[in-house]
Each structure stands twice: as structure tokens, then as C-alpha cells.
Amino acid sequence: MADAAERASRWRSHPLLMGLHVVIIAHFAFQLAYSGYMVFFVLRPEGIDGPLFAAALEIPHELMVTRRLYAIEHWIAAAGLAVYLALTEIGPRLRRARGE
């Protein structure tokens, strides 16, 4: 499987493809930071710091739905980053380490 290793090193040496790779990872990282900021700092009910626990029953429905949508966005970005890194970084490194 030397051909796969050659292809992987070829795209890493191309500046445009490497730039695109960095932009994709930066986008996922920004999305994670933004959605976390929105859930834990912007859409926080007054007088509550940290987890909601029982206070979740007392906050307005619209606020809870908005927080949940940002939380879902956060999990989707985390899953997308994990899959992207598994396909572009971790998988090829494991194949090279095994000598495939």
C-alpha cells in the first residue's frame, strides 16, 4: 500500500490542499467554541451559574429549546471534527505504523 502513503504525502505537500485542511479544522474548532459560548454564557438564565439541574423546569420554554439547539450544533461539530480527523490524520498514521 505504498501508493496510499504516496498520495497522503502528496496532498500534504500541496499548499492549497494543506491550507484547506487547516481551514476545515479551524472551522470545526470555531464552531465548537461558539456553540459552547452561546450555551454556557449567553443563553444562561439569570442567577444560575453552572449546570441547570432542577432549574431546567423553571426557565422559559423558548430559552430551553434555544439552548438545546446550540447544544445539538455543538455535538454535530464535535462529531464532524472527530470523523474528519479520523479520516485524514489518525487512519493514515495507523496504516503507516502497521506498514500497510
C-alpha positions in Angstrom: 0.0 0.0 0.0 2.9 2.4 -0.7 0.6 4.1 -3.2 -1.7 5.3 -0.4 1.2 6.7 1.6 2.5 8.5 -1.5 -1.0 10.0 -2.1 -1.2 11.1 1.5 2.2 12.8 1.4 1.5 14.4 -1.9 -1.6 16.2 -0.7 0.2 17.3 2.5 2.9 18.9 0.4 0.5 20.8 -1.8 0.0 24.3 -0.1 -3.6 24.8 -1.3 -4.8 21.4 0.0 -2.9 21.8 3.3 -4.5 25.3 3.6 -7.9 23.8 3.0 -7.2 21.1 5.6 -6.3 23.8 8.2 -9.4 25.9 7.3 -11.7 22.9 7.8 -10.2 22.1 11.2 -10.3 25.8 12.2 -13.9 26.0 11.2 -14.8 23.0 13.4 -12.8 24.4 16.3 -14.5 27.8 15.9 -18.0 26.2 15.8 -17.3 24.2 19.0 -16.1 27.4 20.8 -19.0 29.5 19.5 -21.8 27.0 20.4 -20.2 26.3 23.8 -20.0 30.1 24.5 -23.7 30.5 23.5 -24.9 27.7 25.7 -22.9 28.4 28.8 -22.5 32.2 28.8 -25.1 33.9 26.5 -28.2 31.8 27.0 -27.7 31.3 30.7 -30.8 32.0 32.9 -30.3 34.8 35.4 -29.0 33.8 38.8 -27.8 30.4 37.6 -24.1 29.6 37.2 -23.1 26.1 36.0 -25.5 23.2 35.3 -29.2 23.8 35.4 -30.3 20.7 37.3 -33.8 21.4 38.8 -33.8 25.0 37.4 -34.4 23.5 34.0 -38.0 23.1 34.9 -38.4 26.8 35.7 -36.7 28.5 32.8 -38.9 29.6 29.8 -39.5 27.0 27.1 -38.0 29.2 24.3 -34.8 29.6 26.2 -34.5 25.8 26.8 -35.2 25.0 23.2 -32.6 27.5 22.0 -30.0 26.1 24.4 -30.8 22.6 23.2 -30.4 23.6 19.6 -27.0 25.1 20.3 -26.0 22.0 22.2 -27.0 19.9 19.3 -25.0 22.1 17.0 -22.0 21.6 19.4 -22.3 17.8 19.3 -22.6 17.8 15.5 -19.5 19.9 15.2 -17.7 17.6 17.6 -18.7 14.5 15.7 -17.8 16.1 12.4 -14.3 17.0 13.7 -13.8 13.6 15.1 -14.8 11.9 11.8 -12.7 14.3 9.7 -9.6 13.8 11.8 -10.1 10.0 11.8 -10.2 10.0 8.0 -7.4 12.5 7.3 -5.0 12.1 10.2 -5.5 9.1 12.5 -6.4 6.5 9.9 -3.4 7.2 7.6 -1.0 7.3 10.6 -2.2 4.0 11.8 -1.9 2.4 8.4 1.7 3.7 8.1 2.5 2.4 11.5 1.3 -1.1 10.6 3.3 -1.0 7.4 0.3 -1.2 5.0 
